[in-house]
Every structure is written in structure tokens, then in C-alpha cells.
Amino acid sequence: MSRTADDQRTEGLRRMLLERRQAVQQEIDRSLAAYREGQSRLRDESVPDSEDMSLRSSTADQRISLLESRNRVRDQIDEALRRLDEGLYGICENCGTPIGEARLQALPFARRCVACQEQAELLEQIERREVRKEI
Ligand SMILES: [Zn+2]
């Protein structure tokens, strides 16, 4: 039996996810290297003035939060790859139809198809309005 369209789709999605994972991993490696470098520079220098210190620690904080968000993205990609293996990735959790590849390229962690997403957002808007009316 020849490869089905399903297999081809899965392969394409896997490649897309793996490429993204690699890109994120490289960013993490770079951030970690920059962080380590900053730490050792801090240790090597003589006592810096307080202004200098706070500037440096805010840069370090920024680096750390960037690192954390990249780490989360990597976790999400791993989760997506697991779901892909289980045949659940890229399937709308609401109606069960496959989510378009273009949509997944733009939003790799989309859990609903466009139609269901629009519907969900509309329902959320209506709910918020209802809540506001009650208040
Ligand atoms: Zn749907």
C-alpha cells in the first residue's frame, strides 16, 4: 500500500515541529551561554557601583524570563510531538476535523479549527457581556 495523505500530513507536521524545536533549542543554548558569560563577568569584576548592578540584574532578569518563555515553547512542541504520535495533533478538539496546515504553520499549538475557534471566541464575548450585565 502506498503512503496515504494522512501519513504525508503527519510527516509534514512532524518536520515543521522538529524544525521549530531545533530553532528554539538554539535560542536556549545562546541565551544560556550569554547568561553564563554575564555571571562570570560579574564575578571577575571588582565591586561595581549600585547603578551598574541594578542595570545588570535587570538585564539578567530579562534574559531569564526570555529563557523561561522559550523553555515553555520547547515543552509545548514536545507535547505537540507526543500528540502527533498519538494521532491527536492538528485535530480540532471541538469538531474532530484536521486543522489546516497553513493555520498550524502560523499557530503550531492551535487546538481548534478556524470555524470552531471563531465560534468559541464569539461565545466568550457573549458570556463576558452576560457577566457584565449581571454585575
Ligand atoms: Zn472544529
Backbone and ligand atoms as CSV (ligand in chain L), in Angstrom:
chain,resi,resn,atom,element,x,y,z
A,1,MET,N,N,0.849,-1.202,0.000
A,1,MET,CA,C,0.000,0.000,0.000
A,1,MET,C,C,0.889,1.259,0.000
A,2,SER,N,N,0.533,2.239,-0.808
A,2,SER,CA,C,1.328,3.470,-0.850
A,2,SER,C,C,1.007,4.362,0.347
A,3,ARG,N,N,1.864,5.320,0.558
A,3,ARG,CA,C,1.654,6.241,1.673
A,3,ARG,C,C,0.350,7.010,1.500
A,4,THR,N,N,-0.393,7.097,2.545
A,4,THR,CA,C,-1.660,7.806,2.460
A,4,THR,C,C,-1.446,9.306,2.653
A,5,ALA,N,N,-2.441,10.069,2.318
A,5,ALA,CA,C,-2.379,11.520,2.520
A,5,ALA,C,C,-2.185,11.842,3.996
A,6,ASP,N,N,-2.776,10.998,4.837
A,6,ASP,CA,C,-2.650,11.180,6.282
A,6,ASP,C,C,-1.197,11.101,6.734
A,7,ASP,N,N,-0.496,10.058,6.220
A,7,ASP,CA,C,0.911,9.893,6.568
A,7,ASP,C,C,1.723,11.099,6.129
A,8,GLN,N,N,1.421,11.575,4.910
A,8,GLN,CA,C,2.170,12.715,4.384
A,8,GLN,C,C,1.932,13.947,5.236
A,9,ARG,N,N,0.697,14.120,5.644
A,9,ARG,CA,C,0.369,15.265,6.503
A,9,ARG,C,C,1.138,15.155,7.831
A,10,THR,N,N,1.097,13.958,8.416
A,10,THR,CA,C,1.799,13.747,9.687
A,10,THR,C,C,3.288,14.026,9.538
A,11,GLU,N,N,3.861,13.529,8.439
A,11,GLU,CA,C,5.291,13.757,8.212
A,11,GLU,C,C,5.596,15.245,8.086
A,12,GLY,N,N,4.771,15.965,7.325
A,12,GLY,CA,C,4.962,17.408,7.139
A,12,GLY,C,C,4.882,18.142,8.457
A,13,LEU,N,N,3.894,17.771,9.270
A,13,LEU,CA,C,3.726,18.430,10.570
A,13,LEU,C,C,4.890,18.111,11.491
A,14,ARG,N,N,5.349,16.852,11.451
A,14,ARG,CA,C,6.466,16.461,12.300
A,14,ARG,C,C,7.717,17.280,11.938
A,15,ARG,N,N,7.947,17.399,10.613
A,15,ARG,CA,C,9.108,18.166,10.162
A,15,ARG,C,C,9.003,19.617,10.660
A,16,MET,N,N,7.805,20.192,10.518
A,16,MET,CA,C,7.587,21.575,10.947
A,16,MET,C,C,7.873,21.725,12.437
A,17,LEU,N,N,7.369,20.787,13.244
A,17,LEU,CA,C,7.563,20.862,14.696
A,17,LEU,C,C,9.035,20.669,15.067
A,18,LEU,N,N,9.683,19.727,14.404
A,18,LEU,CA,C,11.090,19.468,14.713
A,18,LEU,C,C,11.968,20.657,14.346
A,19,GLU,N,N,11.644,21.311,13.216
A,19,GLU,CA,C,12.404,22.499,12.830
A,19,GLU,C,C,12.246,23.592,13.881
A,20,ARG,N,N,11.018,23.757,14.331
A,20,ARG,CA,C,10.772,24.770,15.358
A,20,ARG,C,C,11.494,24.421,16.654
A,21,ARG,N,N,11.480,23.146,16.981
A,21,ARG,CA,C,12.136,22.727,18.220
A,21,ARG,C,C,13.631,23.030,18.153
A,22,GLN,N,N,14.207,22.739,16.994
A,22,GLN,CA,C,15.631,22.987,16.814
A,22,GLN,C,C,15.946,24.477,16.942
A,23,ALA,N,N,15.110,25.306,16.325
A,23,ALA,CA,C,15.326,26.758,16.386
A,23,ALA,C,C,15.237,27.248,17.834
A,24,VAL,N,N,14.228,26.764,18.567
A,24,VAL,CA,C,14.059,27.181,19.959
A,24,VAL,C,C,15.240,26.689,20.795
A,25,GLN,N,N,15.669,25.455,20.544
A,25,GLN,CA,C,16.798,24.896,21.281
A,25,GLN,C,C,18.053,25.741,21.070
A,26,GLN,N,N,18.268,26.189,19.835
A,26,GLN,CA,C,19.434,27.026,19.549
A,26,GLN,C,C,19.350,28.338,20.320
A,27,GLU,N,N,18.139,28.905,20.370
A,27,GLU,CA,C,17.960,30.149,21.117
A,27,GLU,C,C,18.227,29.926,22.604
A,28,ILE,N,N,17.775,28.789,23.116
A,28,ILE,CA,C,18.015,28.469,24.527
A,28,ILE,C,C,19.516,28.342,24.787
A,29,ASP,N,N,20.196,27.626,23.896
A,29,ASP,CA,C,21.650,27.464,24.045
A,29,ASP,C,C,22.347,28.819,24.066
A,30,ARG,N,N,21.929,29.693,23.116
A,30,ARG,CA,C,22.548,31.020,23.047
A,30,ARG,C,C,22.266,31.812,24.324
A,31,SER,N,N,21.019,31.766,24.779
A,31,SER,CA,C,20.658,32.517,25.985
A,31,SER,C,C,21.447,32.018,27.191
A,32,LEU,N,N,21.569,30.708,27.295
A,32,LEU,CA,C,22.304,30.130,28.428
A,32,LEU,C,C,23.768,30.551,28.384
A,33,ALA,N,N,24.333,30.550,27.187
A,33,ALA,CA,C,25.728,30.959,27.036
A,33,ALA,C,C,25.886,32.419,27.446
A,34,ALA,N,N,24.962,33.274,26.993
A,34,ALA,CA,C,25.025,34.695,27.339
A,34,ALA,C,C,24.856,34.880,28.841
A,35,TYR,N,N,23.970,34.078,29.424
A,35,TYR,CA,C,23.728,34.172,30.863
A,35,TYR,C,C,24.974,33.781,31.655
A,36,ARG,N,N,25.561,32.659,31.260
A,36,ARG,CA,C,26.775,32.194,31.941
A,36,ARG,C,C,27.901,33.217,31.830
A,37,GLU,N,N,28.023,33.778,30.608
A,37,GLU,CA,C,29.059,34.774,30.366
A,37,GLU,C,C,28.830,35.982,31.284
A,38,GLY,N,N,27.595,36.422,31.370
A,38,GLY,CA,C,27.256,37.553,32.233
A,38,GLY,C,C,27.584,37.258,33.683
A,39,GLN,N,N,27.290,36.044,34.127
A,39,GLN,CA,C,27.555,35.650,35.505
A,39,GLN,C,C,29.052,35.686,35.811
A,40,SER,N,N,29.838,35.149,34.890
A,40,SER,CA,C,31.271,35.070,35.170
A,40,SER,C,C,31.902,36.456,35.077
A,41,ARG,N,N,31.382,37.315,34.191
A,41,ARG,CA,C,31.900,38.670,34.097
A,41,ARG,C,C,31.632,39.410,35.418
A,42,LEU,N,N,30.453,39.144,35.971
A,42,LEU,CA,C,30.055,39.771,37.225
A,42,LEU,C,C,31.008,39.365,38.341
A,43,ARG,N,N,31.400,38.089,38.322
A,43,ARG,CA,C,32.286,37.581,39.370
A,43,ARG,C,C,33.698,38.149,39.235
A,44,ASP,N,N,34.138,38.275,37.965
A,44,ASP,CA,C,35.517,38.692,37.715
A,44,ASP,C,C,35.781,40.147,38.068
A,45,GLU,N,N,34.768,40.979,37.893
A,45,GLU,CA,C,35.000,42.402,38.094
A,45,GLU,C,C,35.021,42.784,39.571
A,46,SER,N,N,35.704,43.879,39.836
A,46,SER,CA,C,35.710,44.391,41.211
A,46,SER,C,C,34.353,45.002,41.522
A,47,VAL,N,N,34.091,45.318,42.742
A,47,VAL,CA,C,32.774,45.763,43.199
A,47,VAL,C,C,32.228,46.899,42.327
A,48,PRO,N,N,31.166,46.631,41.591
A,48,PRO,CA,C,30.606,47.676,40.731
A,48,PRO,C,C,29.701,48.616,41.539
A,49,ASP,N,N,29.476,49.818,41.013
A,49,ASP,CA,C,28.579,50.706,41.759
A,49,ASP,C,C,27.144,50.210,41.651
A,50,SER,N,N,26.281,50.712,42.506
A,50,SER,CA,C,24.945,50.127,42.644
A,50,SER,C,C,24.098,50.321,41.382
A,51,GLU,N,N,24.302,51.470,40.703
A,51,GLU,CA,C,23.533,51.723,39.484
A,51,GLU,C,C,23.868,50.663,38.439
A,52,ASP,N,N,25.153,50.424,38.320
A,52,ASP,CA,C,25.652,49.426,37.405
A,52,ASP,C,C,25.052,48.049,37.730
A,53,MET,N,N,25.023,47.730,38.998
A,53,MET,CA,C,24.497,46.453,39.468
A,53,MET,C,C,23.036,46.257,39.091
A,54,SER,N,N,22.220,47.301,39.358
A,54,SER,CA,C,20.790,47.128,39.109
A,54,SER,C,C,20.519,47.025,37.617
A,55,LEU,N,N,21.292,47.754,36.830
A,55,LEU,CA,C,21.148,47.658,35.374
A,55,LEU,C,C,21.455,46.230,34.935
A,56,ARG,N,N,22.525,45.701,35.492
A,56,ARG,CA,C,22.919,44.349,35.124
A,56,ARG,C,C,21.900,43.307,35.570
A,57,SER,N,N,21.377,43.481,36.766
A,57,SER,CA,C,20.440,42.462,37.235
A,57,SER,C,C,19.134,42.534,36.436
A,58,SER,N,N,18.748,43.739,35.962
A,58,SER,CA,C,17.532,43.781,35.158
A,58,SER,C,C,17.766,43.114,33.802
A,59,THR,N,N,18.973,43.271,33.262
A,59,THR,CA,C,19.292,42.568,32.015
A,59,THR,C,C,19.250,41.062,32.241
A,60,ALA,N,N,19.794,40.642,33.380
A,60,ALA,CA,C,19.792,39.218,33.700
A,60,ALA,C,C,18.353,38.716,33.865
A,61,ASP,N,N,17.516,39.537,34.515
A,61,ASP,CA,C,16.105,39.164,34.679
A,61,ASP,C,C,15.425,38.994,33.332
A,62,GLN,N,N,15.705,39.941,32.425
A,62,GLN,CA,C,15.118,39.844,31.091
A,62,GLN,C,C,15.548,38.560,30.401
A,63,ARG,N,N,16.836,38.277,30.522
A,63,ARG,CA,C,17.342,37.051,29.901
A,63,ARG,C,C,16.653,35.821,30.478
A,64,ILE,N,N,16.459,35.840,31.796
A,64,ILE,CA,C,15.854,34.679,32.432
A,64,ILE,C,C,14.398,34.513,31.993
A,65,SER,N,N,13.653,35.615,31.933
A,65,SER,CA,C,12.248,35.458,31.542
A,65,SER,C,C,12.126,35.035,30.082
A,66,LEU,N,N,13.060,35.519,29.260
A,66,LEU,CA,C,13.088,35.095,27.852
A,66,LEU,C,C,13.373,33.595,27.772
A,67,LEU,N,N,14.315,33.178,28.594
A,67,LEU,CA,C,14.706,31.773,28.646
A,67,LEU,C,C,13.523,30.916,29.101
A,68,GLU,N,N,12.804,31.409,30.106
A,68,GLU,CA,C,11.646,30.665,30.601
A,68,GLU,C,C,10.573,30.523,29.533
A,69,SER,N,N,10.333,31.616,28.788
A,69,SER,CA,C,9.281,31.523,27.785
A,69,SER,C,C,9.703,30.588,26.643
A,70,ARG,N,N,10.992,30.603,26.302
A,70,ARG,CA,C,11.470,29.665,25.272
A,70,ARG,C,C,11.388,28.227,25.751
A,71,ASN,N,N,11.682,28.057,27.020
A,71,ASN,CA,C,11.600,26.729,27.610
A,71,ASN,C,C,10.161,26.202,27.543
A,72,ARG,N,N,9.208,27.104,27.800
A,72,ARG,CA,C,7.796,26.720,27.713
A,72,ARG,C,C,7.431,26.334,26.289
A,73,VAL,N,N,7.949,27.118,25.312
A,73,VAL,CA,C,7.662,26.807,23.912
A,73,VAL,C,C,8.205,25.417,23.569
A,74,ARG,N,N,9.420,25.131,24.067
A,74,ARG,CA,C,10.007,23.815,23.795
A,74,ARG,C,C,9.136,22.707,24.388
A,75,ASP,N,N,8.646,22.922,25.609
A,75,ASP,CA,C,7.745,21.945,26.224
A,75,ASP,C,C,6.481,21.757,25.398
A,76,GLN,N,N,5.945,22.876,24.901
A,76,GLN,CA,C,4.727,22.790,24.090
A,76,GLN,C,C,4.977,22.012,22.803
A,77,ILE,N,N,6.163,22.221,22.212
A,77,ILE,CA,C,6.496,21.495,20.988
A,77,ILE,C,C,6.612,19.997,21.287
A,78,ASP,N,N,7.265,19.666,22.415
A,78,ASP,CA,C,7.385,18.252,22.795
A,78,ASP,C,C,6.013,17.619,22.994
A,79,GLU,N,N,5.143,18.383,23.639
A,79,GLU,CA,C,3.776,17.922,23.857
A,79,GLU,C,C,3.066,17.718,22.505
A,80,ALA,N,N,3.268,18.652,21.586
A,80,ALA,CA,C,2.658,18.539,20.258
A,80,ALA,C,C,3.178,17.303,19.533
A,81,LEU,N,N,4.493,17.030,19.671
A,81,LEU,CA,C,5.075,15.853,19.020
A,81,LEU,C,C,4.499,14.560,19.610
A,82,ARG,N,N,4.276,14.569,20.923
A,82,ARG,CA,C,3.654,13.398,21.553
A,82,ARG,C,C,2.249,13.190,21.011
A,83,ARG,N,N,1.499,14.291,20.908
A,83,ARG,CA,C,0.138,14.173,20.397
A,83,ARG,C,C,0.122,13.761,18.933
A,84,LEU,N,N,1.151,14.201,18.198
A,84,LEU,CA,C,1.253,13.802,16.794
A,84,LEU,C,C,1.412,12.281,16.696
A,85,ASP,N,N,2.262,11.716,17.563
A,85,ASP,CA,C,2.457,10.264,17.589
A,85,ASP,C,C,1.168,9.533,17.933
A,86,GLU,N,N,0.359,10.168,18.774
A,86,GLU,CA,C,-0.905,9.539,19.159
A,86,GLU,C,C,-2.009,9.828,18.156
A,87,GLY,N,N,-1.675,10.577,17.115
A,87,GLY,CA,C,-2.663,10.912,16.097
A,87,GLY,C,C,-3.647,11.971,16.544
A,88,LEU,N,N,-3.262,12.761,17.567
A,88,LEU,CA,C,-4.175,13.769,18.093
A,88,LEU,C,C,-3.769,15.189,17.740
A,89,TYR,N,N,-2.530,15.348,17.271
A,89,TYR,CA,C,-2.080,16.707,16.977
A,89,TYR,C,C,-2.718,17.217,15.682
A,90,GLY,N,N,-3.081,18.503,15.704
A,90,GLY,CA,C,-3.623,19.116,14.496
A,90,GLY,C,C,-5.051,18.708,14.217
A,91,ILE,N,N,-5.699,18.130,15.231
A,91,ILE,CA,C,-7.098,17.752,15.105
A,91,ILE,C,C,-7.898,18.697,15.999
A,92,CYS,N,N,-8.958,19.268,15.456
A,92,CYS,CA,C,-9.770,20.189,16.242
A,92,CYS,C,C,-10.378,19.452,17.433
A,93,GLU,N,N,-10.139,19.987,18.646
A,93,GLU,CA,C,-10.637,19.286,19.838
A,93,GLU,C,C,-12.147,19.431,19.978
A,94,ASN,N,N,-12.693,20.322,19.180
A,94,ASN,CA,C,-14.134,20.537,19.259
A,94,ASN,C,C,-14.906,19.670,18.269
A,95,CYS,N,N,-14.517,19.729,16.979
A,95,CYS,CA,C,-15.302,19.001,15.967
A,95,CYS,C,C,-14.556,17.803,15.399
A,96,GLY,N,N,-13.255,17.654,15.712
A,96,GLY,CA,C,-12.523,16.477,15.284
A,96,GLY,C,C,-12.015,16.496,13.858
A,97,THR,N,N,-12.209,17.606,13.144
A,97,THR,CA,C,-11.655,17.673,11.788
A,97,THR,C,C,-10.197,18.127,11.848
A,98,PRO,N,N,-9.395,17.692,10.858
A,98,PRO,CA,C,-7.997,18.121,10.845
A,98,PRO,C,C,-7.900,19.640,10.662
A,99,ILE,N,N,-7.047,20.271,11.439
A,99,ILE,CA,C,-6.831,21.712,11.320
A,99,ILE,C,C,-5.920,21.953,10.116
A,100,GLY,N,N,-6.236,22.973,9.314
A,100,GLY,CA,C,-5.456,23.253,8.105
A,100,GLY,C,C,-3.978,23.445,8.402
A,101,GLU,N,N,-3.117,22.984,7.476
A,101,GLU,CA,C,-1.672,23.081,7.711
A,101,GLU,C,C,-1.199,24.516,7.777
A,102,ALA,N,N,-1.815,25.392,6.979
A,102,ALA,CA,C,-1.428,26.809,6.993
A,102,ALA,C,C,-1.690,27.391,8.377
A,103,ARG,N,N,-2.816,27.019,8.958
A,103,ARG,CA,C,-3.142,27.502,10.304
A,103,ARG,C,C,-2.126,26.988,11.324
A,104,LEU,N,N,-1.733,25.726,11.183
A,104,LEU,CA,C,-0.769,25.149,12.117
A,104,LEU,C,C,0.629,25.753,11.943
A,105,GLN,N,N,0.940,26.138,10.703
A,105,GLN,CA,C,2.221,26.817,10.476
A,105,GLN,C,C,2.241,28.133,11.244
A,106,ALA,N,N,1.118,28.847,11.172
A,106,ALA,CA,C,1.033,30.145,11.831
A,106,ALA,C,C,0.864,29.984,13.336
A,107,LEU,N,N,0.062,29.006,13.749
A,107,LEU,CA,C,-0.231,28.767,15.167
A,107,LEU,C,C,-0.036,27.289,15.474
A,108,PRO,N,N,1.226,26.893,15.720
A,108,PRO,CA,C,1.509,25.455,15.871
A,108,PRO,C,C,0.758,24.793,17.030
A,109,PHE,N,N,0.304,25.604,17.990
A,109,PHE,CA,C,-0.359,25.000,19.145
A,109,PHE,C,C,-1.869,25.224,19.129
A,110,ALA,N,N,-2.396,25.547,17.946
A,110,ALA,CA,C,-3.845,25.723,17.823
A,110,ALA,C,C,-4.539,24.405,18.132
A,111,ARG,N,N,-5.598,24.471,18.944
A,111,ARG,CA,C,-6.301,23.247,19.312
A,111,ARG,C,C,-7.676,23.160,18.648
A,112,ARG,N,N,-8.032,24.238,17.960
A,112,ARG,CA,C,-9.329,24.222,17.281
A,112,ARG,C,C,-9.169,24.680,15.844
A,113,CYS,N,N,-10.074,24.240,14.983
A,113,CYS,CA,C,-10.093,24.721,13.610
A,113,CYS,C,C,-10.612,26.167,13.610
A,114,VAL,N,N,-10.460,26.833,12.464
A,114,VAL,CA,C,-10.832,28.253,12.390
A,114,VAL,C,C,-12.296,28.455,12.775
A,115,ALA,N,N,-13.169,27.643,12.215
A,115,ALA,CA,C,-14.606,27.812,12.470
A,115,ALA,C,C,-14.924,27.651,13.951
A,116,CYS,N,N,-14.359,26.624,14.576
A,116,CYS,CA,C,-14.638,26.385,15.995
A,116,CYS,C,C,-14.004,27.463,16.862
A,117,GLN,N,N,-12.833,27.948,16.449
A,117,GLN,CA,C,-12.176,29.000,17.211
A,117,GLN,C,C,-13.024,30.272,17.195
A,118,GLU,N,N,-13.536,30.613,15.994
A,118,GLU,CA,C,-14.376,31.807,15.879
A,118,GLU,C,C,-15.622,31.674,16.739
A,119,GLN,N,N,-16.185,30.483,16.684
A,119,GLN,CA,C,-17.387,30.229,17.482
A,119,GLN,C,C,-17.078,30.358,18.983
A,120,ALA,N,N,-15.945,29.777,19.388
A,120,ALA,CA,C,-15.563,29.821,20.803
A,120,ALA,C,C,-15.347,31.265,21.260
A,121,GLU,N,N,-14.684,32.059,20.386
A,121,GLU,CA,C,-14.432,33.448,20.750
A,121,GLU,C,C,-15.726,34.240,20.852
A,122,LEU,N,N,-16.620,33.953,19.922
A,122,LEU,CA,C,-17.915,34.635,19.943
A,122,LEU,C,C,-18.671,34.281,21.228
A,123,LEU,N,N,-18.654,33.009,21.572
A,123,LEU,CA,C,-19.331,32.575,22.801
A,123,LEU,C,C,-18.716,33.238,24.033
A,124,GLU,N,N,-17.380,33.357,24.005
A,124,GLU,CA,C,-16.695,34.005,25.128
A,124,GLU,C,C,-17.132,35.460,25.256
A,125,GLN,N,N,-17.192,36.128,24.091
A,125,GLN,CA,C,-17.637,37.534,24.087
A,125,GLN,C,C,-19.031,37.651,24.672
A,126,ILE,N,N,-19.912,36.785,24.213
A,126,ILE,CA,C,-21.302,36.833,24.684
A,126,ILE,C,C,-21.334,36.581,26.184
A,127,GLU,N,N,-20.560,35.584,26.635
A,127,GLU,CA,C,-20.525,35.276,28.061
A,127,GLU,C,C,-20.047,36.459,28.887
A,128,ARG,N,N,-18.968,37.091,28.370
A,128,ARG,CA,C,-18.444,38.255,29.099
A,128,ARG,C,C,-19.508,39.339,29.192
A,129,ARG,N,N,-20.230,39.543,28.104
A,129,ARG,CA,C,-21.280,40.553,28.098
A,129,ARG,C,C,-22.388,40.194,29.096
A,130,GLU,N,N,-22.713,38.895,29.124
A,130,GLU,CA,C,-23.748,38.440,30.061
A,130,GLU,C,C,-23.315,38.680,31.505
A,131,VAL,N,N,-22.029,38.368,31.768
A,131,VAL,CA,C,-21.497,38.554,33.116
A,131,VAL,C,C,-21.567,40.021,33.500
A,132,ARG,N,N,-21.179,40.884,32.532
A,132,ARG,CA,C,-21.182,42.316,32.817
A,132,ARG,C,C,-22.598,42.794,33.150
A,133,LYS,N,N,-23.568,42.255,32.427
A,133,LYS,CA,C,-24.951,42.660,32.667
A,133,LYS,C,C,-25.388,42.296,34.092
A,134,GLU,N,N,-24.948,41.113,34.526
A,134,GLU,CA,C,-25.302,40.670,35.877
A,134,GLU,C,C,-24.707,41.567,36.948
A,135,ILE,N,N,-23.497,42.069,36.677
A,135,ILE,CA,C,-22.856,42.975,37.641
A,135,ILE,C,C,-23.587,44.308,37.552
L,1,ZN,ZN,ZN,-13.506,22.453,14.715
